Amino acid sequence: MAVTVTGTMGGIKRLGLSGLAVLALALLVGGLAGNPARAQDGAGGANGSDEAETRMRFLRIGTGSTGGTYFPIGGLIANVISHPPGSRPCDKGGSCGVPGLIAVAQSTAGAVANVDAIATHTLDLGLAQADVAYWAYHGTGIYGDKGAVADLRAIAMLFPEALHVVVRADSDIQGIGDLAGKAVSVGEDGSGTQVDARIILAAHGLTEADLEPHFLRPGPSADRLARGELDAFFFVAAPPVDTVTQLARHTPVRLLPVGGEVARQVNESFPFLRPGRIPDSAYEGVPGVDTLTVGAVLVASASMDEDLAYGIARALWHPNQRALFERGHPAAGMMNIVDATQGLGIPLHAGAARYYFEQGGAEGVPPVARPTSDSPPVDPGAPAPLPDLPADGLPTVVADPAPKPAPKPAPKSKAAPKAAPTESGNASQ
């Protein structure tokens, strides 16, 4: 029983999953102190005590745009880890979440905003791209000026996200190099999408200054593309993305490929960006393309209670939850415990590490060292350090694989003036 909101905690605009009315009914029927339900395994909580079950706690999960992947996935996670007082026990078909926990998924500006909010303790959990999490933890790249978020910890690797570069089907833009002089949304300022867009542009010898850049959320980007006011937009999310799905239903669109030697060079310099593919089946009438992918990680602060982090990891991978994820979203259906500790790039939370240690070797789960109170943060399979970026996030290490012809004069764009302000609507991941 979880609540999904957009914006701040005070303004509930959208209810997801079981809804507020059902939640309120559960609280009224169960009461805050009477008849607490046994939760995750029908025999008490993570510490096996009834005290943990009777203490109601609220937890905030930072997601992303309402039209992207983070928001619906965050809603599913909120549902899975919640177990309000009075809920049916797990072994009787009820929630297998953390006893007494009510999780709330909030729409945010995406990965960077989520990490920053966890650093200031205004969010408890958040979804973030693995590269953003890595740079934040190490204080490099886009966090070179901000400083390291040394307390950032991982709960789980969730699923791969794909870079989308969307243009109209009748556009003369055939590749990333053709974006010079065009009106392009590179994502909301400070978003994970913007970080990756800059890397891809640099791999083709371009910067934002070579475009008519717009810093829009995906919803407004799609609207402007449909009206002919924008030539292209970047978006990083696990397909299918609702924004692109809805756009393709009324406006013929294409996806630009990012593959071959460029993808290889980008991966060599930025190991979190891996070659992948958006399949033909992702969007009706839109051919699939080679692209780059990056993992989505569920992150928290090291200050989160260890038993709570343990309970969240346990609820996330409880066998009873699998069907909910598979029905809820295609990206959630890709989530699996075998990959949960792989390619994180930041340390595991001690509570989550304790859970994975207990599961090590079962069903192909990679072993994790037993955490102790004096152990350093568990960092399984961390990749080699990434090359630093300048403070503004622009990479300098990726070269265009072939000499570029002299650019042709770009046709006049219908787009709004350069550096248009961010519009309200869906937030970028």
N, C-alpha and C positions, 0 to 999 in steps of 0.2 A: 504494500500500500504506500505509494509514493506520490508526491506532488511535484509537478513540473511547472516552473514559472518562467516568465521572461522579465528581464530587467532586475530590479532589486527585490529583496525579501518582502518589502512592504506592498508591492503592487502585483498581485496575482492576475495575470492576463490570460493564461492558458493552463488548463488542467490536463495532465496526461495520465495514461494508464488507468488506475482504479478511481482517480478523481477525488476531489476534496470532500464531496458529500459522503462517499464511502469511508474515507479516513475519519471524518468527524463521527460517523456512526460507530466505527470501531472503538474510538476513544470513549464514547458515551457508554456503549455496551460493556466494554472491558473495564472501564474505570482506570484511573491513574494509579490506584493502590490495590485494587482487588483482583483476585483471580489471575495473576500474571501467567501468560502462556509460556510453555517451554519452546525454545526457538530452533536453533540450527539443526539439532539432531534429535529433538524430542526429549533431551535429557539435560537441559540447562544450556547456558551460553558458553562462550569461549573459555571462561574460567569455571564453569559448572555451578555457579552460585545463583540463587534466586534473587539476591540483591542486585545483580547486574540486570536481571530481567525487569525489575520494577522501576528502575531509574530511566525515565524518558529523556532522550537526547535528540537534538536536531543537528543535522549535518548538511552543509552546503557544498554542492558540486558545481564547479564552473565548467561550462560546455563551450558553445560557440554559437553560430548563427542558427536561427530557427529553420532556415532552408538548407542547412548543411547536414553533416553526419554527426558531429559532436552532440548536438542538441537531442536528437532522438536516442542516441546511444546512452547519453547521460541520464535520460529519463528511464531507460531500461535498467541501468545500473542502480539508480535510486530505488526502483521498485524491488530489485533483487536483494539489496543489502538492508532494506527496511524491515523492521518487525515491531510495529506499534503494540503497546500493551493491549491485551485482549484478542490478539490475532490467533488464529488456529495454529497449532504446532506443526512443524515441518513434516513429521511422520504421519500426519493426518491430512495432508494435502494443503497445508497452509504455507506461510512464508518461511523460508530457510535463512532469513536475514539475521542481523545482529540484534539480540534481545533489547527491546526498549528504544531502538533507533528509528528515527523518521528522517529520511534523506530527501533533500529538495534539490532538483536540477535547475540551474539558472542559466539563461542565455547571457553570453558575454561576448567580448570582442575576439575571443579565441585564445590560442595557445599562450602567447606572450602575456596577455591580460590575466590568464589563469595563474601562470607562474608568479607574476607580480603580486597577485592577490593572496596566494598562499604564503609568499614571503612576508606579507603584512598581516597575515592571519585574518583576512576578511573572507577567505574561502577555506574550506577544510580539505577538499579534494578537487582535482581539476584534470581535464584532458589536455595533453600537450603533445606536439610533435617531438620526436626523439631528438632531433637536432637542436630545437629550441631548449629542451631540457638540458642537453649536454652543455650548450654554451652558457646557460644560466648557472649551472652547478659549478662550472670551471671559471666563470667570470671572463670568458673570451667571446669573440665574435660580437654579436649585437649586445652582449652584456659587458663589453670591454669598459664602457664608461659607467654603467650602472653598478658594477661590482658583482661578485659571485653571490649566488643564493646557496650558501654552503649547507643549509638545512634541507634542501630539496631532496626528497626520497621517492622511490618508485614503489607502487603497489603491484603493478603488472603491466607487461606489454599486451596491448589489446588486439590491434589489427593494422594492416598496411593501408596507408592513404595514397592516393594518386594525384599527380599534378594534372589539372585540367587547364587547357588554354582554348577558350571557346571563341569562334568567329561565326559570322553568318555563312551559310552554304554558298551564297553567290559572291562572296568576298574574293578579291584578288590576292589575299594573303594566303600563302602556301606554307610558310615556315616562320620560325621565330625571327629570323633575320629580316623578314618583310614587315616587322612591326615598327621599324624606324619611321618617325614622322606621323605615326598613327595615334589615334585616341585610344588609350589602353588603360583599363583599371588593373592595377597591380595588387589590389587588396587593401583593406583598411590599414591606415598608418599604424605601424607597430605590430601588425598581425604576423602569424607564421607564414601565411600566404605571401606577404610582401617579402619576407626574408628569402623564401625559395624563388620567387619571381626574380629578385635581383641576381641570384646565383645563375639562373637559367639565361637571363639577359646577358650577363657578363660572359657566359660561355659562348655567346654569339657576337661578342664584341660590342655590346650595347649597354647603356645605363638608362636610368629613368630620364635623364636629361635628353636622351635621343628620342624620346616619345613625347606625346601629349599625355602626361601621366594623370590619372585620376585615382583617388584613394577611397574606393567605394566598397561597401558590403556587397555580397553576391546578389542579393535580391534586386537592389537598385542597378547593379551592373547588368543583370539580365534584362531588366526593363529598358534600360538605355540602348542595349544592343538591339533589342526588338524594334525600337523606334528609329534605329539608324543613327543614334547620337553617340554611339561608341563602336569602335572597330573590333575590339577584342577584350576579353577579361581573363585574368588568372584566378584559379581557385584550387586549393588543396583539400581534398576530402576523399573518403572511400566511396566509390561508385556503387550503386547509382545515387546521385545527389539530387534531391527533390527540385532544387532551383533549375538545374539543367534539364531534368525530366519535364518539368512544366514548360520551360522555354521551348524545348524541341517539339512540343505538341502543337504550337501555333506559329513557330518561326523556324524554318529550316536552318540548321546549324551544322558546323563541323568542329572537330577537335584537331588541333595542331599536334603533329608528332614531335617527340623529343627522344631520339634514339641514336643508334649507331655510335660513331666515334665521339660525338658530343656527350652522349650519356656515359660512355666509358670514362671519359676524362673527368666529368663531374663526379662520378662515383669514386674515382681514384683520389680526388682531392677532398671529397665530402662523403665518407663511407656510409653515412646514414641515408643518402640519396641513392637508391638502388634501381637498376633497370627493371621495368615491369610493363604491364600492358593493361589498358582499359578495353575490355572485351566488346565484341560487336553486340552482345546481348545487354549491355549496360543501359543503352538509350535507344529507344525505337527509332529506326531510320537514320541513326548516326553510326557510321563505320567506326570500329575500334582502332586504336592507335597505340604504338609504343610510347612509353612515357617513363617518368621517374616516380618512385614511391618512397615514402618515409613512414616509419612506424608511429602509431598513436600510443601514448603511455598514460596510464592513470597515475597521477603524482599526488604527494601529500607533503606535509612538513615532518621533519624528524621529531618534532615536539608532540605529534599525535600519540595518544596513549597506545602502548604496545599491544594490549589486549584488543583494543578497538581495531587497529590495523590488522591484527591476526584474524579477527572476526570478519572484517571486510573481505580479505583474501579468501577466507573459507567460504563465505557466502557467494562470492563471485564465481567460484569454480565448483559449487555444490552440484552434484549430478541432477538434482531436481530442477535446476535453473536452466539447463541446457535448452529445453524446448522453448522457453520464453525468449531467450536470445535468438534462436533460429527463426521463430515466428515474427520477432519484432523488427528486424532489419537485416539485410544481407551482410553488412559488415559485421554485425554482432554474431552472425552465424559462423564467421571465420575465427572467432575467438576460441582459443584452446589453451589448456594449462601447460601443454608441452612447450609452447613458445613463450609462456608468461614471463620467464626470466631471461630471455635472449635479446641481445642487442639493445639493452636499456641505456647504457652509456652513463647512468647515474646509479648511486647505491640503492639497494633495496632497503625499505624500512625494516627495522629489526623485527617488528611483529609479523610482517609479511614473510620475511626470511625464515622465521620460525615455522610458519605454515608450510612453506615450500620444502624446508628441511624434512618435515614429517612426511611429505608426499614424494620425496626424492626416490626415483627408481620405479615408482608405480605408474603404469600406463605410459611409459616412455618419458616421464618427467625427469629432466636433468637434475642431478644431485646438487644441493646447495649446502655449503658448510654450516654446521650448527652455530647459530649466533650466541654469544655470551655477553655479559654486561660490559666486559672490557675489550670486546672485539672491535676492530675497526668496521666501518660500514661495509656491508656485503655488496660487492660489485661484480656479479657473475658475467663473465664474457664481455667486459667492457672493450670497445674497439680502441685501436691506436688513436692517440690524440689527433684531433682535426687541426688543419692549419688555421692560424688566427685570421680573423677578418679585421679590416679597419673599423673604427668605431661606428661608422654609419652602416656597416653590414655589407658593404660592397666587396665581393671577392676579387682578388687580383691574380689568382693562380691558374685560372682556367683559360686556355686560349682557343680561339676559333680554329677548327681543324684544317681549314683550307682558306687560301686568300679570298677575300671578298671583292666582288666587282664594285665599281663605283656606284653609290646608291642613286636610284632614279628619283627625280623630284616626286615627293609624295602628293597624291591628290588632296585637295582641300577637304578637311573633315567637317562633318556636321556637328561635331561634339561641342560641348560647352567649353568655356575658357579654361586654360591650363590651370592645373592644381585646383580643380573644383573641390568644394568642401564635401566632407563625408555626409551622405544622406542618411536619414533615419530608415529603419527597416532591418533586414537581416544582417547580422554581424558576421564579419569574416573570420574564418578560422586561421 
